[in-house]
Amino acid sequence: DYRGLAPAAAFLAIAIILVALDLVADANDSSMALRDTYSIAIGVTLAAAIAAAAGAALWLELKDPTKAPPPQM
C-alpha cells in the first residue's frame, strides 16, 4: 500500500520546487541571504521526507509484520 508514502512524496515535491527556485535565484544573481534560505529549506524538507518515509515503513511493519514463509519439505 503506497498511501503511507504520500507525505514523503509531498515533501520531495516541495524540495524539488525549492531547488528550482534556488536555481532561478542563482541565475538572476539574487541575494545570498535568499539563496541560503532556499538551501536551508531544501535541507529541512529533505530531512522531513526521510523521516516521513521511515515512519511509513515502521508503521507498515508494525501494522502488518513480515512473516517467514513456511518451510518446504
Backbone as CSV, one residue per row, in Angstrom:
resi,resn,N_x,N_y,N_z,CA_x,CA_y,CA_z,C_x,C_y,C_z
1,ASP,0.852,-1.181,0.000,0.000,0.000,0.000,0.895,1.240,0.000
2,TYR,0.753,2.050,-1.022,1.630,3.200,-1.192,1.068,4.482,-0.588
3,ARG,-0.105,4.434,0.014,-0.687,5.643,0.595,0.135,6.177,1.748
4,GLY,0.860,5.308,2.433,1.691,5.749,3.541,2.875,6.595,3.094
5,LEU,3.239,6.488,1.820,4.368,7.266,1.312,3.955,8.630,0.767
6,ALA,2.677,8.959,0.821,2.204,10.238,0.289,2.848,11.441,0.990
7,PRO,2.983,11.447,2.324,3.660,12.598,2.948,5.112,12.738,2.491
8,ALA,5.821,11.633,2.366,7.209,11.701,1.910,7.270,12.231,0.478
9,ALA,6.353,11.798,-0.364,6.313,12.290,-1.747,5.987,13.780,-1.789
10,ALA,5.114,14.232,-0.908,4.779,15.656,-0.861,5.997,16.480,-0.447
11,PHE,6.740,16.010,0.546,7.944,16.725,0.961,8.987,16.732,-0.158
12,LEU,9.102,15.634,-0.890,10.038,15.601,-2.016,9.620,16.583,-3.113
13,ALA,8.320,16.684,-3.360,7.832,17.632,-4.361,8.138,19.068,-3.936
14,ILE,7.960,19.363,-2.658,8.287,20.699,-2.149,9.782,20.965,-2.304
15,ALA,10.606,19.962,-2.010,12.054,20.125,-2.148,12.434,20.393,-3.601
16,ILE,11.788,19.711,-4.540,12.087,19.936,-5.959,11.708,21.355,-6.374
17,ILE,10.581,21.834,-5.886,10.168,23.214,-6.182,11.174,24.204,-5.603
18,LEU,11.633,23.940,-4.376,12.613,24.832,-3.757,13.949,24.813,-4.504
19,VAL,14.338,23.652,-5.004,15.570,23.573,-5.802,15.422,24.416,-7.069
20,ALA,14.273,24.328,-7.715,14.043,25.135,-8.923,14.099,26.630,-8.591
21,LEU,13.483,27.017,-7.477,13.519,28.424,-7.073,14.947,28.865,-6.753
22,ASP,15.719,27.991,-6.137,17.108,28.300,-5.818,17.929,28.479,-7.095
23,LEU,17.688,27.627,-8.086,18.400,27.759,-9.358,18.023,29.057,-10.074
24,VAL,16.755,29.415,-10.017,16.325,30.680,-10.628,16.952,31.858,-9.897
25,ALA,16.999,31.784,-8.568,17.616,32.870,-7.797,19.100,32.981,-8.117
26,ASP,19.757,31.853,-8.344,21.173,31.877,-8.702,21.377,32.491,-10.089
27,ALA,20.506,32.139,-11.023,20.635,32.662,-12.384,20.383,34.164,-12.435
28,ASN,19.548,34.673,-11.525,19.217,36.102,-11.510,20.104,36.900,-10.569
29,ASP,21.162,36.287,-10.062,22.079,36.949,-9.123,21.342,37.568,-7.939
30,SER,20.429,36.806,-7.342,19.705,37.280,-6.169,20.637,37.304,-4.963
31,SER,20.118,37.839,-3.876,20.952,37.976,-2.681,21.334,36.603,-2.124
32,MET,22.485,36.570,-1.482,22.953,35.321,-0.884,22.055,34.895,0.267
33,ALA,21.441,35.850,0.949,20.553,35.506,2.060,19.345,34.713,1.555
34,LEU,18.800,35.113,0.412,17.674,34.392,-0.174,18.094,32.988,-0.588
35,ARG,19.259,32.886,-1.213,19.729,31.576,-1.651,20.060,30.688,-0.460
36,ASP,20.605,31.272,0.610,20.861,30.491,1.827,19.551,30.005,2.440
37,THR,18.540,30.858,2.403,17.230,30.464,2.931,16.659,29.296,2.136
38,TYR,16.780,29.361,0.817,16.325,28.243,-0.012,17.099,26.972,0.325
39,SER,18.403,27.079,0.484,19.219,25.897,0.778,18.837,25.269,2.113
40,ILE,18.598,26.097,3.109,18.189,25.576,4.415,16.817,24.919,4.318
41,ALA,15.897,25.564,3.601,14.556,24.994,3.434,14.610,23.669,2.687
42,ILE,15.494,23.561,1.703,15.652,22.303,0.970,16.125,21.211,1.917
43,GLY,17.118,21.520,2.748,17.616,20.533,3.709,16.553,20.092,4.689
44,VAL,15.762,21.029,5.160,14.705,20.695,6.123,13.641,19.814,5.470
45,THR,13.237,20.155,4.248,12.201,19.343,3.597,12.723,17.953,3.227
46,LEU,13.997,17.844,2.854,14.547,16.518,2.580,14.633,15.681,3.853
47,ALA,14.999,16.311,4.970,15.022,15.592,6.251,13.611,15.150,6.639
48,ALA,12.627,16.009,6.398,11.235,15.649,6.695,10.769,14.507,5.801
49,ALA,11.206,14.502,4.539,10.835,13.419,3.629,11.432,12.099,4.096
50,ILE,12.681,12.119,4.542,13.313,10.898,5.050,12.598,10.409,6.299
51,ALA,12.279,11.333,7.201,11.573,10.949,8.435,10.186,10.395,8.119
52,ALA,9.493,10.996,7.161,8.156,10.516,6.798,8.226,9.133,6.161
53,ALA,9.229,8.904,5.316,9.375,7.586,4.684,9.743,6.523,5.725
54,ALA,10.621,6.864,6.650,10.985,5.915,7.704,9.785,5.631,8.613
55,GLY,9.026,6.667,8.905,7.823,6.480,9.715,6.794,5.609,9.010
56,ALA,6.650,5.792,7.706,5.709,4.970,6.944,6.155,3.514,6.932
57,ALA,7.457,3.286,6.771,7.964,1.909,6.777,7.762,1.262,8.138
58,LEU,8.023,2.024,9.198,7.821,1.498,10.551,6.345,1.203,10.810
59,TRP,5.477,2.122,10.401,4.041,1.930,10.606,3.549,0.696,9.843
60,LEU,4.000,0.523,8.621,3.595,-0.631,7.821,4.072,-1.924,8.478
61,GLU,5.297,-1.908,8.980,5.841,-3.115,9.607,5.126,-3.427,10.917
62,LEU,4.759,-2.420,11.679,4.033,-2.651,12.931,2.607,-3.110,12.666
63,LYS,1.987,-2.552,11.622,0.598,-2.884,11.301,0.479,-4.281,10.710
64,ASP,1.404,-4.641,9.831,1.352,-5.926,9.146,2.768,-6.500,9.091
65,PRO,3.219,-7.142,10.167,4.608,-7.619,10.204,4.921,-8.647,9.128
66,THR,6.151,-8.623,8.687,6.613,-9.590,7.689,6.758,-10.943,8.352
67,LYS,6.251,-11.971,7.670,6.324,-13.323,8.225,7.185,-14.187,7.319
68,ALA,7.931,-15.084,7.939,8.767,-16.013,7.168,7.856,-17.025,6.464
69,PRO,8.240,-17.441,5.262,7.428,-18.445,4.570,7.539,-19.796,5.283
70,PRO,6.538,-20.642,5.123,6.609,-21.950,5.765,7.734,-22.791,5.141
71,PRO,8.333,-23.662,5.917,9.421,-24.487,5.360,8.889,-25.443,4.292
72,GLN,9.692,-25.674,3.285,9.290,-26.577,2.217,10.021,-27.899,2.388
73,MET,9.253,-28.917,2.713,9.851,-30.239,2.933,9.127,-31.256,2.119
